[in-house]
Amino acid sequence: MKMPNEAIREEIRAHGVISFARFMELALYCPETGYYESKKDTVGRGGDFITSVSVGNLFGELLAFQFAEWLGELEQFKVPNEKLKILEAGAHDGKLARDILNWFQYHRPKLFSEIEYVILEPSAQRQAWQRETLKNFTNVRWENLQTTTCNLQLAGILFSNELLDAFPVHRFGWDAQDKAWFEWGVTTENDQFAWRKMLGMTHEASRITHNFPAELLAVLPDGYIIETSPAAENWWREAAGIIKHGKLLAIDYGFTAAEMISPARVNGTLRAYHEHRVSDDLLANVGEQDLTAHVNFSAIQSVGEAVGLRTEIYRTQPQFLTQIFARAMQTNFAADWNHQRTRQFQTLTHPEHLGRAFRVLVQGR
């Protein structure tokens, strides 16, 4: 079994330097030993970070309420003898799926019987975690986005929660003297991983320069760092391709392209997380710490619109959940409300908690 740092060292020996995107890919997804492949309990108080799902089941229930409304609108597009579908990508251990399905089963039993829950999951290890969590549900199946596109072009909802931020990113620095972007790569020095400038203008660096106004580049400080994720954009493009009638939803932390440029973020948005501590040492503890960068929602939105999707919602998580909550509380959703659920809602929406950086993008066709 090859550890992530061993796989990275082999590639560096072969090439001298590798992109940070490749480093991140191996650190997180190296088969069996990468961070996301080997660590099931990364979320929650005992893990490395808190997510909306780990706060409690309210997050999934609010999403389920919204999904029920959308599925009602999509009923007219349903193919005869086919079920409406909810597709989740990046389901980790399956707890969010369980919260959503439990709500449907209890509050919308008829609709529950008419839907199929599809998890898009390429990892056999994560599939095993999910199957264990969801073993009591018979209407769940697993697919792979790249191999089942034709089978999934039906009416439904495709969503992800904290998926896009986990795609590998390229890291670029600004050379104020040469007025050019360069890409930061990773090599080894004294048996440790180290940063090194990659030679030559890459396609991605050229694209960044083209997208920056000249007046901004003129005042950008030397060494300013920005990240891009072609992998996340490509995934969104593929996901959009399977939406015949339905919604494509992403919940993640991120900014618009304009918000990405800030004096407060001269070192970019890449961070490492380990045991609830945030670190800028991105090359340490390979396979033991999470690596993540803020999503450029402007880029993701543009990709969807370029392939025919219509942007319906772009707002903060507090705005999105509060509007669902207001509608839900006019129904039987309010019947079992208690202090615990109030605390969950506050954690999900308060700017000092999970409400600060999370954004919601919904596109439809």
C-alpha positions as CSV (number, residue, x, y, z in Angstrom):
1,M,0.0,0.0,0.0
2,K,1.6,3.3,-1.2
3,M,1.3,6.3,1.2
4,P,0.5,9.7,-0.4
5,N,3.9,11.1,0.4
6,E,5.6,8.2,-1.2
7,A,3.5,8.6,-4.4
8,I,4.2,12.3,-4.4
9,R,8.0,11.7,-4.0
10,E,8.0,9.3,-6.9
11,E,6.4,11.8,-9.2
12,I,8.8,14.6,-8.1
13,R,11.8,12.2,-8.8
14,A,10.4,11.6,-12.2
15,H,9.6,15.3,-13.1
16,G,11.6,17.4,-10.7
17,V,8.6,19.5,-9.8
18,I,4.8,18.9,-9.9
19,S,1.9,21.3,-9.7
20,F,0.2,21.9,-6.4
21,A,-3.0,20.5,-8.0
22,R,-1.3,17.2,-8.4
23,F,0.2,17.3,-4.9
24,M,-3.3,18.0,-3.5
25,E,-4.9,15.3,-5.6
26,L,-2.5,12.6,-4.2
27,A,-2.6,13.9,-0.7
28,L,-6.4,13.7,-0.6
29,Y,-7.3,10.9,-2.9
30,C,-4.4,8.5,-3.1
31,P,-6.1,5.1,-3.2
32,E,-6.7,3.6,0.3
33,T,-4.3,6.0,2.0
34,G,-5.3,9.6,0.9
35,Y,-6.9,11.8,3.5
36,Y,-10.5,11.3,2.1
37,E,-9.9,7.6,1.4
38,S,-8.6,6.5,4.7
39,K,-10.3,8.8,7.2
40,K,-14.1,8.3,7.8
41,D,-14.4,10.4,11.0
42,T,-12.9,13.7,9.7
43,V,-16.1,15.7,10.5
44,G,-17.5,16.8,13.8
45,R,-16.1,17.6,17.2
46,G,-13.9,14.5,17.2
47,G,-12.6,15.1,13.6
48,D,-10.8,17.9,11.9
49,F,-13.6,20.4,11.1
50,I,-17.3,21.1,11.6
51,T,-19.8,20.9,8.7
52,S,-23.5,21.8,8.4
53,V,-24.3,18.0,8.5
54,S,-22.4,17.5,11.7
55,V,-24.4,20.2,13.5
56,G,-27.4,17.9,13.4
57,N,-30.2,16.6,11.2
58,L,-31.9,20.0,10.7
59,F,-29.7,20.9,7.7
60,G,-30.8,17.8,5.8
61,E,-34.4,18.3,6.8
62,L,-34.5,21.9,5.5
63,L,-32.9,20.7,2.2
64,A,-35.5,17.9,2.0
65,F,-38.3,20.4,2.4
66,Q,-36.9,22.5,-0.5
67,F,-36.3,19.3,-2.6
68,A,-39.9,18.3,-2.0
69,E,-41.1,21.7,-3.4
70,W,-38.8,21.4,-6.5
71,L,-39.8,17.8,-7.2
72,G,-43.4,18.8,-7.1
73,E,-42.6,21.3,-9.9
74,L,-40.7,18.7,-11.9
75,E,-43.4,16.0,-11.7
76,Q,-44.7,17.2,-15.1
77,F,-41.4,16.3,-16.7
78,K,-41.1,12.8,-15.3
79,V,-40.7,10.0,-17.8
80,P,-43.6,7.4,-17.6
81,N,-42.7,4.5,-15.3
82,E,-39.5,6.3,-14.1
83,K,-39.0,7.7,-10.7
84,L,-38.0,11.3,-9.9
85,K,-34.4,11.4,-8.8
86,I,-32.3,13.1,-6.1
87,L,-28.6,12.8,-6.9
88,E,-26.0,13.6,-4.3
89,A,-22.3,14.0,-5.2
90,G,-19.7,13.9,-2.5
91,A,-21.9,12.1,0.1
92,H,-18.9,11.2,2.4
93,D,-20.3,8.8,5.0
94,G,-24.0,9.1,3.9
95,K,-25.3,11.0,6.9
96,L,-26.8,13.9,4.9
97,A,-28.5,11.4,2.6
98,R,-29.9,9.6,5.7
99,D,-31.3,12.9,7.1
100,I,-32.9,13.8,3.8
101,L,-34.5,10.3,3.3
102,N,-35.7,10.1,6.9
103,W,-37.5,13.4,6.5
104,F,-39.1,12.3,3.2
105,Q,-40.2,8.9,4.7
106,Y,-41.8,10.5,7.7
107,H,-43.2,13.8,6.3
108,R,-43.8,12.9,2.6
109,P,-44.3,9.1,2.4
110,K,-46.1,9.2,-0.9
111,L,-43.3,11.3,-2.5
112,F,-40.7,9.1,-0.8
113,S,-42.2,6.1,-2.6
114,E,-41.8,7.9,-5.9
115,I,-38.2,9.0,-5.7
116,E,-34.9,7.2,-6.2
117,Y,-31.8,8.5,-4.4
118,V,-28.6,8.2,-6.4
119,I,-25.2,8.8,-4.9
120,L,-22.4,9.7,-7.3
121,E,-19.4,8.2,-5.7
122,P,-16.3,6.9,-7.5
123,S,-14.5,5.6,-4.4
124,A,-15.2,2.0,-3.3
125,Q,-14.1,2.9,0.2
126,R,-16.5,5.8,0.6
127,Q,-19.3,3.7,-1.0
128,A,-18.8,1.1,1.8
129,W,-19.2,3.8,4.5
130,Q,-22.3,5.1,2.7
131,R,-23.9,1.7,2.3
132,E,-23.5,1.0,6.0
133,T,-25.2,4.3,6.9
134,L,-28.0,3.8,4.4
135,K,-28.6,0.1,4.8
136,N,-32.2,0.6,5.9
137,F,-33.2,2.3,2.6
138,T,-34.1,0.2,-0.5
139,N,-34.4,3.2,-2.9
140,V,-30.7,4.2,-2.9
141,R,-28.2,3.2,-5.6
142,W,-24.7,4.2,-6.5
143,E,-23.4,5.6,-9.8
144,N,-20.4,7.3,-11.3
145,L,-20.9,10.6,-13.1
146,Q,-18.4,9.9,-15.9
147,T,-19.9,6.5,-16.8
148,T,-23.6,6.8,-16.4
149,T,-24.5,10.2,-18.0
150,C,-27.0,8.7,-20.4
151,N,-28.9,6.8,-17.7
152,L,-29.3,9.9,-15.5
153,Q,-30.7,12.4,-18.0
154,L,-34.1,12.4,-16.3
155,A,-36.1,14.9,-14.2
156,G,-34.6,15.5,-10.7
157,I,-32.1,17.3,-8.5
158,L,-28.4,17.0,-8.5
159,F,-26.7,18.5,-5.5
160,S,-23.4,18.7,-3.5
161,N,-22.5,20.0,-0.1
162,E,-18.9,21.0,0.4
163,L,-17.7,19.1,-2.7
164,L,-16.3,21.8,-5.0
165,D,-13.8,23.0,-2.4
166,A,-12.3,19.6,-2.3
167,F,-11.3,19.5,-6.0
168,P,-7.5,20.1,-6.6
169,V,-6.5,23.7,-7.2
170,H,-3.6,25.3,-9.1
171,R,-1.7,28.0,-7.1
172,F,-0.4,31.1,-8.9
173,G,1.7,34.0,-7.8
174,W,2.1,37.5,-9.3
175,D,5.5,38.7,-10.4
176,A,5.1,42.5,-10.2
177,Q,8.4,43.2,-12.0
178,D,7.7,40.9,-15.0
179,K,3.9,41.7,-14.9
180,A,3.1,38.0,-15.2
181,W,1.6,35.1,-13.3
182,F,3.7,32.1,-12.5
183,E,2.5,28.7,-11.1
184,W,3.7,27.4,-7.8
185,G,4.8,23.8,-7.9
186,V,6.1,21.4,-5.3
187,T,9.5,19.7,-5.1
188,T,11.7,18.3,-2.4
189,E,14.6,20.0,-0.5
190,N,16.5,18.3,2.3
191,D,14.0,15.4,2.2
192,Q,11.1,17.8,2.8
193,F,8.4,19.1,0.5
194,A,9.1,22.6,-0.7
195,W,7.6,25.3,-3.0
196,R,9.2,26.0,-6.3
197,K,8.2,28.2,-9.2
198,M,7.3,26.3,-12.3
199,L,9.0,27.3,-15.6
200,G,7.0,28.7,-18.5
201,M,3.6,30.2,-18.9
202,T,0.9,27.6,-18.4
203,H,-2.5,27.8,-20.1
204,E,-4.2,28.4,-16.8
205,A,-1.8,31.2,-15.9
206,S,-2.5,32.9,-19.2
207,R,-6.2,32.6,-18.6
208,I,-5.9,34.4,-15.2
209,T,-4.0,37.3,-16.8
210,H,-6.7,37.6,-19.5
211,N,-9.4,37.8,-16.8
212,F,-7.7,40.4,-14.7
213,P,-8.3,44.1,-15.5
214,A,-5.0,45.9,-16.5
215,E,-5.6,48.6,-13.9
216,L,-5.8,45.9,-11.1
217,L,-2.7,44.1,-12.3
218,A,-0.9,47.5,-12.2
219,V,-1.4,47.8,-8.4
220,L,-1.4,44.1,-7.4
221,P,1.4,43.5,-4.8
222,D,4.4,41.2,-5.7
223,G,3.8,37.6,-4.7
224,Y,0.0,37.9,-4.5
225,I,-1.5,34.4,-4.6
226,I,-4.7,33.2,-6.3
227,E,-6.0,29.7,-6.9
228,T,-8.0,28.2,-9.8
229,S,-9.8,24.8,-10.0
230,P,-10.3,23.6,-13.6
231,A,-11.2,20.3,-12.1
232,A,-14.2,21.8,-10.2
233,E,-15.3,23.7,-13.4
234,N,-15.0,20.5,-15.5
235,W,-17.1,18.6,-12.9
236,W,-19.8,21.2,-12.9
237,R,-19.9,21.1,-16.7
238,E,-20.3,17.3,-16.7
239,A,-23.0,17.6,-14.0
240,A,-24.9,20.2,-16.0
241,G,-24.9,17.8,-19.0
242,I,-27.1,15.3,-17.2
243,I,-29.7,17.8,-16.2
244,K,-32.6,17.4,-18.7
245,H,-35.2,18.9,-16.5
246,G,-34.2,19.9,-13.0
247,K,-31.9,21.7,-10.6
248,L,-28.1,21.7,-10.1
249,L,-27.2,22.9,-6.6
250,A,-23.9,23.5,-4.8
251,I,-23.4,24.6,-1.2
252,D,-19.9,25.5,-0.4
253,Y,-17.7,28.3,1.0
254,G,-16.5,30.7,-1.6
255,F,-16.7,34.1,-3.2
256,T,-17.4,35.7,-6.5
257,A,-14.4,36.5,-8.7
258,A,-14.5,40.1,-7.6
259,E,-14.5,39.1,-3.9
260,M,-11.6,36.8,-4.4
261,I,-9.3,39.8,-4.8
262,S,-8.8,41.4,-1.4
263,P,-5.9,42.9,0.6
264,A,-6.8,40.4,3.3
265,R,-6.1,37.5,1.1
266,V,-2.6,38.1,-0.3
267,N,-1.7,34.4,0.4
268,G,-4.9,33.1,-1.3
269,T,-7.6,31.0,0.3
270,L,-5.8,27.6,0.5
271,R,-5.8,26.2,4.0
272,A,-5.0,23.0,5.8
273,Y,-7.3,21.7,8.6
274,H,-6.3,19.2,11.3
275,E,-8.0,18.6,14.7
276,H,-9.9,21.9,14.3
277,R,-6.7,23.9,13.8
278,V,-6.2,26.0,10.6
279,S,-2.8,26.0,9.1
280,D,-1.0,27.7,6.2
281,D,1.6,24.9,6.1
282,L,0.0,23.1,3.1
283,L,2.9,20.7,2.5
284,A,3.0,19.2,6.0
285,N,1.3,16.1,7.4
286,V,0.5,14.7,4.0
287,G,-2.6,12.4,4.1
288,E,-3.3,13.5,7.7
289,Q,-4.7,17.0,7.1
290,D,-7.5,18.3,4.9
291,L,-6.6,20.7,2.1
292,T,-9.2,23.1,0.8
293,A,-9.7,26.4,-1.1
294,H,-12.6,28.7,-1.5
295,V,-14.8,28.2,-4.6
296,N,-14.8,30.8,-7.3
297,F,-18.6,30.8,-7.8
298,S,-18.4,33.3,-10.7
299,A,-16.4,30.7,-12.7
300,I,-18.8,27.9,-11.7
301,Q,-21.8,30.0,-12.6
302,S,-20.4,30.9,-16.0
303,V,-19.7,27.2,-16.8
304,G,-23.3,26.3,-16.1
305,E,-24.7,29.1,-18.1
306,A,-22.4,28.3,-21.0
307,V,-24.0,24.9,-21.4
308,G,-27.6,26.2,-21.2
309,L,-28.4,26.3,-17.4
310,R,-30.2,29.3,-16.0
311,T,-29.0,30.7,-12.7
312,E,-31.9,30.8,-10.3
313,I,-30.3,31.4,-6.9
314,Y,-27.0,32.7,-5.7
315,R,-27.1,33.8,-2.1
316,T,-25.6,33.1,1.3
317,Q,-26.4,29.9,3.3
318,P,-28.2,32.0,6.0
319,Q,-30.4,33.6,3.3
320,F,-31.1,30.3,1.6
321,L,-32.0,28.4,4.8
322,T,-33.9,31.2,6.4
323,Q,-36.2,31.4,3.4
324,I,-36.8,27.6,3.5
325,F,-37.4,27.8,7.2
326,A,-40.0,30.6,6.9
327,R,-42.0,28.4,4.5
328,A,-41.5,25.2,6.4
329,M,-42.7,26.7,9.7
330,Q,-46.1,27.3,8.1
331,T,-46.5,23.5,7.8
332,N,-46.2,20.5,10.1
333,F,-42.5,21.1,10.1
334,A,-43.0,23.2,13.2
335,A,-44.7,20.4,15.2
336,D,-41.5,19.0,16.7
337,W,-39.5,22.2,17.0
338,N,-37.5,22.5,20.2
339,H,-34.5,24.3,21.8
340,Q,-32.0,21.8,20.3
341,R,-33.3,22.6,16.8
342,T,-33.1,26.3,17.5
343,R,-29.5,25.9,18.4
344,Q,-28.8,24.0,15.2
345,F,-30.5,26.7,13.1
346,Q,-28.4,29.4,14.8
347,T,-25.2,27.5,14.1
348,L,-26.1,27.0,10.5
349,T,-27.0,30.7,9.9
350,H,-25.1,32.9,12.4
351,P,-22.2,34.9,10.8
352,E,-19.9,33.8,13.7
353,H,-20.5,30.1,12.9
354,L,-21.3,28.4,9.6
355,G,-23.2,31.4,8.2
356,R,-20.2,33.4,7.5
357,A,-18.6,32.0,4.3
358,F,-21.0,29.5,2.8
359,R,-22.8,30.3,-0.4
360,V,-25.5,28.5,-2.4
361,L,-25.7,28.3,-6.2
362,V,-28.8,26.9,-7.9
363,Q,-29.0,26.5,-11.7
364,G,-31.8,24.9,-13.6
365,R,-33.0,23.7,-16.9
